[in-house]
Amino acid sequence: MQKKVLIINGPNLNLLGQRDPSIYGQQTLDNLISLCKKEAKNLNLDLEFRQSNYEGEIISWIQQAKHENFTDIVINPGAYAHTSIAIMDAVLDCTLPVIEVHLSNIYKRENFRNHSYIARAAKGVISGLGFFSYISALYVIAKS
């Protein structure tokens, strides 16, 4: 059975390539999507990407994922990782495996970024590998 993976990108990830390139790099969200889709094909995964700057929309996507026949979720919650108990609760209630990813190493940044509410609910966290944080998550999903 081919796994169907929902990749959720939170606030400001639509600005990749423009927003603080020294931290997030020069490549865009479209570049990330292309890279992940290419790798997903090699791993026999079906991907769907979504991005929102709105917490409630992200929560709805998590809640609906199982009903949309997704088998796994990869989430980069952006700054919501450090603030959203509501997203954490949605992930805790979700029966699908969820992997949290971050482009930057959140543990080397400002103190408030060192804590992720989502990490408490996620199967695992991959941080600091740039676009390869996503590729690593896809590899884990394909091999598990």
N, C-alpha and C positions, 0 to 999 in steps of 0.2 A: 504494500500500500504506500502510495506517495504521500509524504507529509505535506500539509498545507500550513504555511507559517505566516502569521500576521506580524509585520514590523511596524511598530508605532514610534513616531518621532514627535517629541514634545516641543515646547515653545522655543522659538528662535532658530530651530534647525532648518527652517526655510531660508535662513540667511547665511548658510554655509558658503564659504568663499568670500563673503563680504564682512562678516562679523569676526573681529579679532583674529585675523589669520595667524598670528604668532601662537595662538592657543589651538585654534580649530583647523588651521591649514587653508590652502588656496582653493581646494576642490569644492564643488557645489553638491547640493542634495541630489541633483540629477546624476552627477558623477558617482555618488554613493549607490544610488539605485541601480545604475548600469553595472557597476562592479559586483554588487550582491546578486543581481539576476544572472550574471555570467557564472558566478561561483555556484549558485543554486542549481543551475542546469547541470553542472558537473556532479553535484551531490544528489541529484534527483529530488529536489525540493520545489514546491510550488510556493511562490512568494506574492504577498500583497503588501504594498507600502501605504502608510497613511501618515500625515503630519497635521498637527493642530497646535494652535497657541491657546486653546481653551481646555481647561481642566475637565469640565463636564463631558465634553465630546470624547476625550481620552477614556474617561470612566465608562461611558456608554460602549465604546469599542471593545473594551476588556470584557464587559458584561455580556456582550452579544457574540463574542468570538466563538464560543462553543456551538452556538446555534447556527453560525455561518460555516460550520464544519472545519474550523481551524484546529490543528493538532497541537500547535505551539505558538508562543508569543515571544518576540524580542522587543524590548521597550527601551528607548532612550528617553527618559522622562524629562531631560534637561533639568532646569532649576526646580521643577516639581519634585525631583528626588529628595530635595532637602526640606520641602515644605508641605507636601501633600499627604496627609493622613488619609484623605478620601481615596486617592489612587492606591495607596497601600492596602486599604480595606478592600477595594475592588480586586486587587491581585490576590489577597488572602482568600477571598470568596471564589475566585476563579479556580476551576478544577484542572485547567491546562498548565503544563510546565511553562514558566515565564523566566526568561533570562534578561537581566538588566544590563545595558551596555552604556558606556560613556566614551566619547572620543578622547577627552583629556583624562589625566590621572587625577581624579577628584581628591585624592589623599595628599597631593602635593600642592594643593591650591589653598584658598582662604579657609580658615577654620570651619566656617559654617557649611562648606561643601564637603567636609570630611564625614558627614553623617548622611545616610540615605535611608529614608523611611521605607522605600520600595525594597531595599536589600533584605529587610526582615521577612518579606513575603516571597521573594524570588528564589528560584532554584539555584541561581548563581549570579555573580556580578563579574563583568569583564570591563576593565577601565584602563585608559591610557595608551591604547594601541591604535588610535586614529580609526580609519575605516576598517582596519583589521580586527577591531573589537567586534564589529558586526560579523565579519567573515569567521572569526573564532566561534561565535555563537551559532552560526549556521552549521559549522563543522560538528559542534557538540550535538546539535539537534539531529543531524544526519546519522551520526554514529551511536546515538542512544536509542 
